[in-house]
């Protein structure tokens, strides 16, 4: 920490602590305050520390965290320029009631206990304002209506010409959901005048721009720093809470890049940096590039394609980049259920249409197939065609008794399924997928679930769908692996453990078909269903029970009505997809309402 002088206090006039005070009164309070500079990421004080000082932010932002009895921390607020904190401990003589850390490099003014007492005595309205602020805080505590303010300055650093399309697409998404964004850019001619906050020129003094950024954030806007490697200025990037560095999938000289230089010379920037690998849309996923830079977060992979108006990134990938800036992670959990899992495709189709995209996915059994395809960027229609082609009996077999059961049994027992899936899903590794994926299987040796997140995707799909009725355990080392639905049919917990802030689950097994063992020739009478059909029914009942247990970790659950279809009814894929569409359409209003409240807290903060 080092001292830094400051004389202009006009930024405080909008603060509740200084409401109604003249410039002279504000100056009389703050002129004796000690200036303090805190580096981004540094903790100013912890909850429970002794009090005795009040702080006013002159630039930058701080994060307010509350710790519960179990030691878990919750984000209460993000305070920016003009905000004040720390006075509560002096007013009531208590220890610090929260932990404060700098989000970015932050300048503060510090009032000691004596200076604070002198200010209250000299300017009585200052004491009244602080009392009102304390009253609002206590009321929020009692009523459970604390306002969470989350704002961000973020940067998109381009490496190639086609990368210039990403930043405008991100801003468009922010604006469509009601957020306000201002842009500091090296190419002002490419942006509407009303969003340009300032022009970024390499080597120019950044102090005026930093002040404008602080003012825009205080006014409730996000600020995007749109630059390339040559105009990436450390002084401005130090104001960012998130920096997306775009590299082409073919780029190899990452350590020698501008980012590599910053890793060596500007350690604090590295804490906020994330690499985004880009590639042009291809029929097959290219190998994912790698690097050896020590960055805190995981890399992202996105795809763009050439259009009549130039390059354009996938809407899904734009949403993922926006979620990164928001600090959000949306997870999609897809449950097992055999052919009923094709209803997942209808749900995904409707959510995609509405612009509701996910950052991670987890799947069990049939849900593992859909999860792998979704993480690869395959459309629901392509996945439907895959299932219809590979999982339904040939026409000459369909007329035979119990043809569907016998077909599935032969596919598993003869090992014919894996080559079919590998033809469509390729030899892709988890690390090459667009989304982090978790596929669930069960080890019969230990009786425990195994969550696959690395290695060969198709091998993990085969483990997760390895139905114990149709197939025999897959042996991998000391493990004997079968269908993940044996223990966790709706794997919401996989996503929650990885930090997902909102988990949507799709459970296709909530309702059982009502025609089990019914005699079609004698209505109302039962007939022997046969050994295999009985085992499948037992499996359906078990899945329904397990789903109810594991989906409790979800924020919302969509339950398509697949009761008219059996476990092996893959030929009804289109009708099952329709059931998924219907369930998603019915759920949309509530899902949108929940997400709208989440976005509103971020995009339209209340001071």
Buried (B, 14 or more C-beta within 10 A) or exposed (E): EEEEEBEEBEBBBBBBBBBEBEEEBBBBBBEBBEBBBBBBBBBBBBBEBEBBBBBBBBBBBBBBBBBEEEEEEEEBBBBBBBBBBBBBBBBEEEEBBBBBBBBBBBBBBBBBEEBBEBBBEEBEBBBEBBEEBBEBEEEEEEEEEBEBBBBBBBBBBBBBEBBBBBBBBBBEBBEEBEBBBBBBBBBBEEBEEEBBBBBBEEEEEBEEBBBBBBBBBBEBBBBBBBBBBEBBBBEBBBBBBBBBBBBBBEBEEBEEBBBBBBBEEBEBBBBBBBBBBBBEEEEEBBEBBEBEBEBEEEBBBBBBEEEEEEBBBBEBBBBBBBBBBBBBBBBBBBBBBBBBBBBBBBBBBBBBEEEBBBBBBBBBBBBBBBBBBBBBBBBBEEBBEBBBEBBBBEEEEEEEEEBBBBBBBBBBEEEEBBEBBBEBBBEBBBBBBBBBBBBBBBBEEEEEBBBBBEEBBBBBBBBBBBBBBBBEBBEEEEBBBBBBBBBBBBBBBBBBEBEBBBBBBBBBBBBBBEEBEBEEEEEEEEEEBEEBBEBBBEBBEBBBEBBBEBBEBBBBBBBBBBBBBBBBBBBBBEBBBBBBBBBBBEBBEEBEEBBEEBBBBBBEBEB
